[in-house]
């Protein structure tokens, strides 16, 4: 009995199907890489907020705390935020109304461009926001 050509080719991937699978795989890897870089940037912004809040809580006054928080953010996010950063510090006084024993809250905003993340998308940007609160160190001189 003679085989028909259609039966002998069943179950075999053609070159066109392989190219489609390859393109899908490349696009999936690019998207996963972009999402991973975006997550890493978010972790760095969270770390910057924690560092800034801790630096601010160790300062002697609210003015010095703002300067310390700005310096900490610039040190942690060096080169990450192509669109710029902003640091907002607020504090709540202690029950006696003084700086010592209060709490410092820092909010960090970082605008990251998609091109800096190495994403498959050419334009646009993402703004990442993180905040942290630390108690003001009572015993620091």
C-alpha positions in Angstrom: 0.0 0.0 0.0 1.3 3.4 -1.0 1.4 6.2 1.5 0.0 9.6 0.7 2.3 12.6 1.2 -0.1 14.2 3.8 0.1 11.3 6.2 3.9 11.2 6.3 4.1 14.9 7.1 1.6 14.9 10.0 3.1 16.0 13.3 6.2 17.7 11.8 6.7 21.4 12.4 7.3 23.4 9.3 9.8 26.2 9.1 7.1 28.8 9.2 5.7 27.4 12.5 9.3 27.3 13.9 9.8 31.0 13.0 6.5 31.9 14.7 7.6 30.0 17.8 11.0 31.7 17.7 9.5 35.2 17.5 7.1 34.4 20.3 10.1 33.2 22.5 12.2 36.3 21.7 9.3 38.7 22.5 8.5 36.8 25.7 12.2 37.1 26.8 12.3 40.8 26.0 9.1 41.4 28.1 10.4 39.4 31.0 13.7 41.3 30.9 11.8 44.6 30.9 9.6 43.5 33.8 12.6 42.3 35.7 14.4 45.6 35.3 11.3 47.5 36.3 11.0 45.4 39.5 14.7 46.0 40.2 14.2 49.7 39.9 11.3 49.5 42.3 13.4 47.7 44.8 16.1 50.4 44.5 13.5 53.2 45.1 12.2 51.4 48.2 15.8 51.0 49.4 16.4 54.7 48.8 13.3 55.6 50.8 14.4 53.5 53.7 17.9 54.9 53.6 16.6 58.5 53.4 14.2 58.0 56.3 17.0 56.6 58.4 19.4 59.4 57.5 16.7 61.9 58.3 15.9 60.3 61.6 19.5 60.7 62.7 19.7 64.4 61.9 19.6 67.1 64.6 16.8 69.2 63.1 14.1 69.0 60.4 16.2 71.1 58.0 19.3 68.9 58.5 17.0 65.9 58.1 15.8 67.1 54.6 19.4 67.6 53.5 20.5 64.2 54.8 17.5 62.5 53.1 18.3 64.2 49.8 21.9 63.1 50.0 20.9 59.5 50.8 18.5 59.3 47.9 21.1 60.7 45.5 23.7 58.2 46.7 21.4 55.1 46.4 19.7 56.1 43.1 22.8 57.2 41.3 22.1 57.0 37.5 18.9 55.1 37.9 16.3 57.9 37.5 16.8 59.5 34.1 13.6 61.5 34.5 14.6 62.9 37.9 13.9 62.3 41.6 12.0 64.1 44.3 12.2 63.6 48.0 9.6 64.8 50.3 10.2 64.7 54.1 7.5 65.2 56.7 7.8 64.7 60.4 5.5 64.3 63.4 6.7 65.7 66.7 7.1 63.7 69.9 4.4 63.8 72.5 6.3 66.7 74.1 6.3 68.6 70.8 10.0 68.4 70.2 12.0 66.9 67.3 13.6 64.2 69.5 11.3 61.2 69.8 9.1 62.1 66.8 9.0 60.3 63.5 10.2 61.0 60.0 8.4 60.0 56.9 10.2 60.2 53.5 8.5 59.7 50.1 10.8 59.2 47.1 9.6 59.6 43.5 11.8 58.3 40.7 10.9 58.7 37.0 12.5 55.9 35.0 12.5 56.0 31.2 11.6 52.8 29.3 14.8 53.1 27.3 16.9 53.2 30.4 15.2 49.9 31.5 16.2 48.3 28.2 12.6 47.6 27.5 11.1 46.8 24.1 9.1 50.0 24.2 11.0 53.0 22.8 9.2 55.9 24.5 7.5 56.7 27.8 8.5 56.5 31.4 7.3 55.1 34.7 7.2 56.9 38.0 8.0 54.7 40.9 7.0 55.9 44.4 8.1 54.5 47.8 7.9 55.8 51.4 9.2 54.8 54.7 8.9 56.0 58.3 11.5 55.9 61.0 11.5 57.2 64.6 13.8 60.1 65.3 16.8 58.9 67.3 16.5 60.3 70.8 20.0 59.6 71.9 22.0 60.8 69.0 24.1 63.9 69.8 
